[in-house]
């Protein structure tokens, strides 16, 4: 078992440093965009998303940034919320709309180069298409929620305008210095939370028994026994159960496990359903290991909890819908 110090140095610290850099990049870009007036320019493209959801056009900048970096996009939204441009309800809706655009980034960084080659072209495209549909549906829910819940909302857009009246005559160095100071101020409020929560989560995971053994803590000696009725209900063969169990720990390993079964043991549809069930079951572990430390670090415990609950509920609901579509 790893010592607490090694867990902090080898697992928690690199994750905190990476996310800090990405948040700094996102907040820094937001501040530079404000200083140079780029928010207005980019918002012209994003307005097709923000107008139907009754969100201020500046939010379109953060939403589109998700296609490059989800962490940077969240950093921008955090900046807008801290500055008072967005209240909690508008921020939650913006987070939900972000979902599909964050997924687009993963197509190029994970699904395309990693998952599709593992699963093969047919099953890979089927599974990626299912995940894309889930993400798109969640974003559409956000647009619909904004059109209803934010109707008539007014925003103080002055908070994202440069404070200096003569902004046009300031030098580039002055604008960059102002953006840098705002970014450092925001990081000082986020990084301590981020560090504490990540440290607690990684130490807790390291000190616990194996993740699958945790299932046995509820009185089930064989973790697979818990999932066999689910697989049977969905018409999946018993071979799907180990794949689902492996997906609890690592989705990529789940894909590697299911790939040899496609064609002989599992049909393409059954393989996709198996992976979707695995992703549904793994939501809890993913929430503890990634969502809680990240969201708490960005938003704090109170609002971070709201973001997590909304995200998890929507993902679970639409994964179930996708499973139903394949079963049909």
N, C-alpha and C positions, 0 to 999 in steps of 0.2 A: 504494500500500500504506500502511495506517495506521501511524503511529509507535507505538512501545511505550507511550509516555505516553498517547496518545489512546485506545488500546485499554483501558488500565487505568482511565482516567477515564470514558470513555463507555460501556464495556461491562461490565468486571469490577466496578467500584465500585458502580454502581446495583444490579447483581444481588446483591452482598454486602450492601448496605444493606437491600434489600428482604427478603432471607432472614433477616438478623439481626433485623429488626423482627418478622417472623413467628415466628421461633424464640423471641424474647423474649416475644411474646404467648403462645405455647404454654406455655413454661416458667413464665411468670408466672401464667397461669391455673391451671396444675397446683399451684403453690405456694399460691395463694389458695384453691384448692379444699381443699388440705390444712389450711390455717390455719382455715378456716371449717367444716371437716368435710363439705364438699360431695362429696368423693370417694366417701364411703360412699353418699350419696343417689343420685348418678349411677350408681354401680356396680350399684345394684339393677336398673337397666335393662340395663346391659351384661353382667350375670351370665349372661344367656341365651347370650352368646358365650363368656364366659370359663370357665364351668363345664364345658361339653363339652370344652374344650381344656386343662383342668386349669391354667388361669392364675389369678392372684389377681384378685379382682373389680375392683381399682383400674385394671387394664389396660383394662377396658371404657370408662373415661372417655376414655382416649387414642384408642381405636378409634372411638368415636362422634364425637370431635372432628375426625376426618378428614373427616367430611361437611361441615364448615365450612372447615377449613384443613388440608391434608395436612402442611404444614410445622409447624403447631402440634401436630398429633397426634404427629409424629415427635419434636418437642421434649419432649413429655410422656414418651414412651417412653425417650428419652435420660435424662431426669431420673430415672425409675424404675430404669434400669440403673445409673446413676452412684451412686444411693443404696443399691444392693445389693438392691432388691426383686426384680429379675430377673437371672438369669444369661444368658450368651450364647445358650444354646439356647432359653430361654423368650422372649428378645427377638426372635430370628429368627422364631419361630413367630408372635409378636404382629405383627411386620412383615408377614408373609405374610397373616395374617387382615385386616390393614388394607386390603388391595388393593381390595376391592369398595367399601368405605366411602369411600375416596379417589376412586374412580370416580364415585360418586354426586354428589360436589361438581362434577365436570367436566361432568356432564349439564346443570347449570344455568349453568355459566360458559363452556362451549365447545361441547359437542355439540348442545345444544338451540338456542341463539341463533346459532351460527355454522355448524356442519357440516350440520345438517338443511336449513336454507334453501338452502345451496349445492348439495347433492345431490338435493334434492327429497324429498317426504314418504316415498315408498316406499323408495327406496334409502337415504335417511338413516336411517329407522327400522330397516331391515335391518342397516345397518352398526353403528349404536349398539347394537342388540340383540346383535349378534355380540360387540362389545367388552364389553358388560355380562355376557354369558355367560362370556367369558374371565376377567374379573375375579372373577366369582362362583365359578367353578371353582377359581381360585387360592386364594381365601379358604376354600373348603371343604377344600382340601388342607391348609391351615394348621390348621383345626379337627381334621381327621383326624390330622395329625401330632402335635398337642398331646395328643389323647386317647390316643395310643400312647406317644409319647416322654416325655411329662411325667407319666405315671401315677405317683402316689405322691409327687410333688414337694411340698416344704414351703417356705413363703415367710415371711420375716421382715417381717410387715406393720407392725411397729412403726416401720420407717424412714419410713413415710408419715404417721405421726401427729405432731402438733405436739410440739415438744420441751418446751414449757412445761407443767408439770403443771396449773397453774391457767388453762388456755387460755380457759375460759369467762368469766373475770373480766378478761381483757385488753381494752383498748380497740381500736376499729377501727383507729386509727392504728398501734398496736403490731403488730397482725396484718399490716397492709399493709406496714409497715416490715420485718418479718421476711421476708415473701414477696419484697419487693423486693431485700433483701440476698441471699437465696438465688438469685434470678434473675440478678443481676449477677455473682455468683460463677460460675454456670454459663456465662454468656455469655463471661466472661473465658477460660474453657477452650476454648470452641468457636470464637469469632470469629477468633482468630489463624490457626487451621487453615483455616477457611473462606476467609479472605482470601488466604492463600498459594496454596492449591490452585486457587481460581478465577483468580487472576492468572496462574498458570502455564498453565492450560488455555486461557484466552482469548488469551494471547500466542502459544502454540504454534499455535492455530488461525489466528490472523492471519498468522503467518509462514509457514504452509504454503501450498501451491498450492490451487487450488479443490478442494472435497471430491470432486467427480466425477473430477478429474484424478488424485486419489490412487488411484483404482481402476486407472488406467493404469500406476501404478508397479509393479504386479505383472506387467507385460508385456502388458496388453491395451490396444491403442490406442483402440478404440471401447468405452466403458463399456457401451453397450447390447448389445454382443455377448456380454457375460458373462451377461446376463439373458434373452436370446432363447431359449436352450434351456429355461430354467425356465418361461417363458411357454408354450412349445410343449408341455412336459410336462403343464402344467395345462390345456391346451386353450384358452389365451387367444390372441386375435389379436395381431398385431404392434403394434397401436395401444396395447396395454397397457404395452409396454416403456417409452415415454417417461413415462407416468404413474408407474411404479415408480421411475424415475430421479429425477423431480422430488420424489417423496415422501421420497427420501433426505435432501433438504435441508430440506423444509418440508411436513408433512402437509396443511396447509390448502391450499397451492398444488397439491398432488397432487389434492385433492378438486375444486378449481376446474378442473384440467386434465381430470379424468375426466367431469365433469358434462355437457359438450356431447356426449360420446360415447355416453351412455346412451340406449338405444333404437335408434339407427341402427347403431352400431358394436359396442357392448357391451350384453349383456343385463343386467338388474339384478343377477343372480347373479354374472356375470363382473365387473361393476363393483366389487362388494363383495370378491370374491376378489382383484382387482387392488389394492385399497386395503389388504387384509390382507397381501398379499405385500410391498407397499411398507412397511408398518409392521414386518414381520419383518426386511426388509433394513436398515431404518433403525435397528434396535436398537443396532447398533455405534456409529453416530454419536451417537445420543441418549445412550448410556452415557458416551461421552467428554465430550460437551458439557454434560450436565446431571447424570447420576447420579453420576459420579466426584467432581466438586467438591462436590456436595450431601452425598452419603453420607460422604465422607472428612471433610468439615467437621463433620458431626453426630457420627460415631462414631470418627473416626481411621482411619488407613490399614488396619490389620489387620482390625478388625471390619467396617469399611465395605466392604472387598473381599468378605467373606463375604455381606453383605447384597446387594451388586450381583450376585454370581454366582447366588445363589438367585433373586433377582427376574428376572434376564435368562433364566435357564434355564426357569423356570416360564412366563414370558410367551411365549418362543419355542415351548415345547412345546404350549401351549394355542392359540396362533395357528395352528399346524400342524393341530391338531385341528379348529379352526373352519373352516379351508380345506377339510379333508377332508369336513366336514359339508356344505358348499355344493357340493362336487364330487359328492357322493353324491346 
